[in-house]
Amino acid sequence: MTDTHPAQPGHLTVSHSTVDGVRIVALHGELDHGARDRAGEALIPPAAGTPPRTVADLSGLTFMDSSGINVLIAAHRAAVEAQGWLRVAGTQPAVLRVMQLVGIDALIPCHPTVRQALES
């Protein structure tokens, strides 16, 4: 199943799909203060249900500021509290650099591809 929410060019677009019970949330465009709520709604797991397993596909993300870091941390915490997990995949060099500068890559497992994130 794929669900896409388009946005204006340069802004954030969010796509959802599921592979073997794992939610794949693909973010495209820019994740900044103006897009943080949209990203949070997509990445933070629902309160009820089975333990959430989510891969954040950031291969289409061209920019991320501290708002994006905060969304990823909140999504990670919510997943862990619900006995699930969050993994990041396909991060572009500029976005990965931001993640490395604040150390989030040590908190949330990062993988080169969605496939590798699903298999780990």
C-alpha positions as CSV (number, residue, x, y, z in Angstrom):
1,M,0.0,0.0,0.0
2,T,1.3,3.4,-0.9
3,D,-0.1,6.7,0.2
4,T,1.4,10.0,-1.0
5,H,0.8,13.5,0.2
6,P,2.2,15.9,-2.4
7,A,3.6,19.3,-1.4
8,Q,4.9,22.4,-3.3
9,P,8.3,22.2,-4.9
10,G,11.1,22.6,-2.3
11,H,8.7,21.6,0.5
12,L,8.2,18.3,2.2
13,T,6.4,15.4,0.5
14,V,5.6,12.3,2.5
15,S,4.9,8.8,1.1
16,H,3.8,5.8,3.1
17,S,4.1,2.1,2.2
18,T,4.3,-1.2,4.1
19,V,6.7,-4.1,3.5
20,D,6.2,-7.2,5.6
21,G,4.5,-5.3,8.4
22,V,7.2,-2.5,8.5
23,R,6.0,1.0,7.8
24,I,8.2,2.8,5.2
25,V,7.9,6.5,5.4
26,A,9.6,8.3,2.6
27,L,10.4,12.0,3.0
28,H,11.2,14.1,-0.1
29,G,12.2,17.8,-0.2
30,E,13.1,19.9,2.8
31,L,12.4,19.1,6.5
32,D,12.5,22.4,8.3
33,H,10.4,24.2,10.9
34,G,7.5,24.6,8.5
35,A,7.4,20.9,7.7
36,R,8.1,19.4,11.2
37,D,4.4,18.8,12.0
38,R,3.8,16.9,8.8
39,A,7.0,14.8,9.3
40,G,6.1,14.1,12.9
41,E,2.6,12.9,12.0
42,A,4.1,10.6,9.5
43,L,7.0,9.2,11.6
44,I,5.6,9.1,15.2
45,P,3.8,5.8,15.5
46,P,0.1,5.5,16.5
47,A,-0.4,5.1,20.3
48,A,-2.1,1.7,20.0
49,G,-1.5,-1.5,18.1
50,T,1.4,-3.8,17.6
51,P,5.0,-2.6,18.3
52,P,5.8,-0.1,15.6
53,R,8.5,-0.9,13.2
54,T,9.4,2.0,10.9
55,V,12.0,2.8,8.3
56,A,12.4,6.5,7.5
57,D,13.5,6.6,3.9
58,L,15.4,9.9,3.7
59,S,16.9,9.3,0.2
60,G,14.7,12.2,-1.2
61,L,15.4,14.6,1.6
62,T,17.6,17.5,0.4
63,F,17.7,19.6,3.6
64,M,17.1,19.0,7.3
65,D,17.6,21.4,10.2
66,S,17.2,21.0,13.9
67,S,13.5,20.6,13.6
68,G,14.0,17.4,11.6
69,I,16.5,16.2,14.2
70,N,13.8,16.8,16.9
71,V,11.2,14.9,14.9
72,L,13.5,11.9,14.4
73,I,14.3,11.8,18.1
74,A,10.7,12.0,19.1
75,A,9.8,9.3,16.6
76,H,12.6,7.1,17.9
77,R,11.5,7.6,21.5
78,A,7.9,6.9,20.7
79,A,8.8,3.7,18.9
80,V,11.1,2.4,21.7
81,E,8.5,3.2,24.3
82,A,6.0,1.1,22.4
83,Q,8.5,-1.8,22.1
84,G,9.2,-1.1,18.5
85,W,12.0,0.6,16.5
86,L,12.9,3.3,14.0
87,R,15.6,3.0,11.4
88,V,16.9,5.6,8.9
89,A,17.8,4.7,5.3
90,G,19.3,6.4,2.2
91,T,20.4,9.6,3.9
92,Q,21.9,12.1,1.4
93,P,25.4,13.4,2.4
94,A,24.2,16.9,3.5
95,V,21.5,15.5,5.7
96,L,23.7,12.7,7.1
97,R,26.3,15.4,8.0
98,V,23.7,17.2,10.1
99,M,22.8,13.9,11.8
100,Q,26.4,13.1,12.5
101,L,27.1,16.6,13.9
102,V,24.5,16.1,16.6
103,G,25.2,12.4,17.1
104,I,21.8,11.1,16.1
105,D,23.4,8.5,13.9
106,A,24.6,6.9,17.1
107,L,21.1,6.8,18.6
108,I,19.1,5.7,15.5
109,P,20.4,3.0,13.3
110,C,21.3,4.4,9.8
111,H,21.5,2.2,6.7
112,P,22.5,3.0,3.1
113,T,19.3,1.6,1.6
114,V,15.8,0.7,2.7
115,R,16.4,-2.9,1.9
116,Q,19.4,-3.0,4.3
117,A,17.3,-1.3,7.0
118,L,14.6,-3.9,6.5
119,E,17.1,-6.8,6.7
120,S,19.0,-5.7,9.8
